């Protein structure tokens, strides 16, 4: 695997410092995706021209690291995060590194999504359009959606994406330590086509 660029290394260092500086209560169970793995996947998507457009949205954007990597690859990143403290930290990171990322506090779950949730969700979610309205977006506007599902919530992410995403959009889900599954929604199809683990 090629060595990450200087910008990615700086980003990883900044994120590590900012995460260490957060009080334990402000982390709220936050677990970061492996940014070199995200970098590798986005580089592959760009090289193979797999994305239908530039709009990238992360569901549960945490400190903004994944959105920052997306910005380094030329995407237009947006993040939705439920925890105020993490949204503030993500905005500061984007500003300090001069990376064009926009973050909204709230939930990515929309009214009507209640029926998709089973009993085993990690949190007690809320359902509203506030974050999407703040971003002036809907899920159908997004060309790539990234999520790091809690164990057992992988099918939920697939179902939410199938319900809301536009045909040809990509769903990237982070798994384990450094694996990302890339799937595409096809027109008039109720299943996702796997483009593989990257």
C-alpha positions in Angstrom: 0.0 0.0 0.0 1.4 3.4 -0.9 2.5 5.7 1.9 -0.2 8.3 2.7 0.6 11.9 1.6 1.8 14.6 3.9 -1.6 16.2 4.0 -3.2 12.9 5.2 -0.4 12.4 7.8 -1.0 16.0 9.1 -4.7 15.3 9.3 -4.2 12.1 11.3 -1.9 13.9 13.7 -4.4 16.7 14.2 -7.3 14.3 14.8 -5.3 12.3 17.3 -4.5 15.4 19.3 -8.1 16.7 19.2 -9.5 13.3 20.2 -7.1 13.1 23.1 -8.1 16.6 24.2 -11.8 15.8 24.3 -13.1 15.0 27.8 -14.3 11.4 28.1 -18.0 12.5 28.3 -17.7 14.4 25.0 -16.6 11.4 23.1 -20.0 9.6 23.5 -18.6 6.3 22.3 -17.1 7.9 19.2 -14.8 5.5 17.3 -13.0 6.8 14.3 -12.7 5.1 10.9 -9.2 4.2 9.7 -8.3 7.2 7.6 -5.6 5.5 5.5 -8.2 2.9 4.5 -10.7 5.7 3.7 -8.0 7.4 1.7 -7.2 4.2 -0.2 -10.9 3.7 -1.1 -11.5 7.2 -2.2 -8.4 7.2 -4.3 -9.7 4.0 -6.0 -13.1 5.5 -6.6 -11.5 8.6 -8.2 -9.1 6.6 -10.3 -11.8 4.3 -11.6 -14.3 7.1 -12.0 -17.0 5.3 -9.9 -18.7 8.3 -8.3 -21.6 9.8 -10.2 -20.8 13.2 -8.8 -18.9 15.2 -6.1 -21.4 15.4 -3.2 -20.1 13.3 -0.3 -22.1 12.9 2.9 -21.0 11.1 6.1 -23.8 9.8 8.4 -22.3 10.2 11.9 -19.3 12.4 11.0 -17.7 12.6 14.4 -14.6 14.8 14.4 -14.8 15.2 10.6 -11.8 13.1 9.6 -13.6 11.2 6.8 -15.0 14.4 5.4 -11.5 15.9 5.5 -10.1 12.9 3.5 -13.0 13.3 1.0 -12.0 17.0 0.6 -8.4 16.0 -0.1 -9.7 13.9 -3.0 -11.7 16.7 -4.5 -15.2 15.8 -3.2 -17.6 18.3 -1.7 -18.1 16.9 1.8 -21.0 17.3 4.2 -21.3 15.6 7.6 -24.2 15.0 10.0 -23.4 14.3 13.6 -25.7 14.0 16.6 -23.2 15.3 19.3 -22.8 19.1 19.5 -19.2 18.8 20.8 -18.1 16.7 17.9 -19.7 19.0 15.4 -17.9 22.0 16.9 -14.6 20.1 16.8 -15.2 19.0 13.2 -15.8 22.6 12.1 -12.7 23.8 13.9 -10.6 21.1 12.2 -11.9 21.9 8.7 -11.3 25.6 9.3 -7.8 25.1 10.7 -6.8 22.8 7.8 -8.6 25.0 5.2 -10.6 22.1 4.0 -14.1 22.8 2.6 -16.3 20.7 4.7 -19.8 21.6 6.1 -21.3 20.0 9.2 -24.7 20.0 10.7 -25.8 18.9 14.2 -28.6 16.4 14.2 -29.7 13.0 12.9 -29.5 11.7 9.4 -32.7 9.6 10.1 -35.8 11.0 8.5 -39.4 10.8 9.6 -40.7 7.4 8.4 -37.4 5.6 9.0 -38.8 4.3 12.3 -40.2 1.2 10.5 -36.7 0.2 9.4 -35.2 0.1 12.9 -35.2 -3.1 14.8 -34.8 -3.7 18.5 -31.0 -3.9 18.4 -30.0 -0.3 17.5 -27.1 1.2 19.4 -28.9 4.3 20.5 -32.4 5.7 20.9 -32.6 7.7 17.6 -34.6 10.7 16.7 -36.2 11.3 13.3 -36.3 14.8 11.7 -35.2 16.9 8.8 -33.4 19.6 10.7 -29.8 18.6 9.8 -30.7 18.0 6.2 -32.5 21.3 6.0 -29.5 23.1 7.5 -27.3 21.6 4.8 -29.9 22.4 2.2 -29.7 18.8 1.0 -31.6 15.6 0.9 -30.1 12.1 0.8 -31.0 11.9 -2.9 -28.6 14.8 -3.6 -25.6 12.8 -2.3 -23.4 11.0 -4.8 -21.5 9.1 -2.1 -22.7 8.3 1.5 -20.2 7.0 4.1 -21.2 5.3 7.3 -19.4 3.4 10.1 -22.3 1.2 11.4 -22.3 -0.2 14.9 -22.1 -4.0 15.0 -25.5 -5.3 13.9 -26.6 -2.1 12.1 -25.1 -2.9 8.7 -28.4 -4.0 7.2 -30.0 -0.8 8.6 -27.5 1.3 6.7 -28.2 -0.6 3.6 -32.0 -0.2 4.0 -31.7 3.5 4.7 -29.6 4.0 1.7 -31.9 2.0 -0.5 -34.9 4.1 0.7 -33.4 7.5 0.3 -30.4 7.5 -2.1 -30.7 8.3 -5.8 -29.9 5.6 -8.4 -26.2 5.3 -9.1 -25.2 6.7 -5.7 -22.5 4.9 -3.8 -22.7 3.6 -0.2 -19.4 3.2 1.6 -19.5 1.4 4.9 -16.5 0.9 7.1 -16.0 -2.5 8.8 -13.5 -4.1 11.1 -10.1 -2.4 11.2 -9.5 -1.3 7.6 -12.1 -2.7 5.3 -14.6 -0.6 3.4 -17.5 -2.1 1.4 -18.5 -0.1 -1.6 -22.0 -0.7 -3.0 -24.1 1.0 -5.7 -27.8 1.6 -5.9 -29.2 0.7 -9.3 -32.4 2.1 -10.8 -35.6 0.2 -10.1 -33.8 -2.3 -7.9 -34.3 -3.1 -4.2 -30.9 -4.5 -3.7 -27.5 -3.0 -3.8 -24.8 -4.1 -6.2 -21.5 -4.7 -4.4 -18.5 -3.2 -6.1 -16.3 -5.0 -3.6 -14.2 -4.6 -0.5 -11.6 -1.9 -1.0 
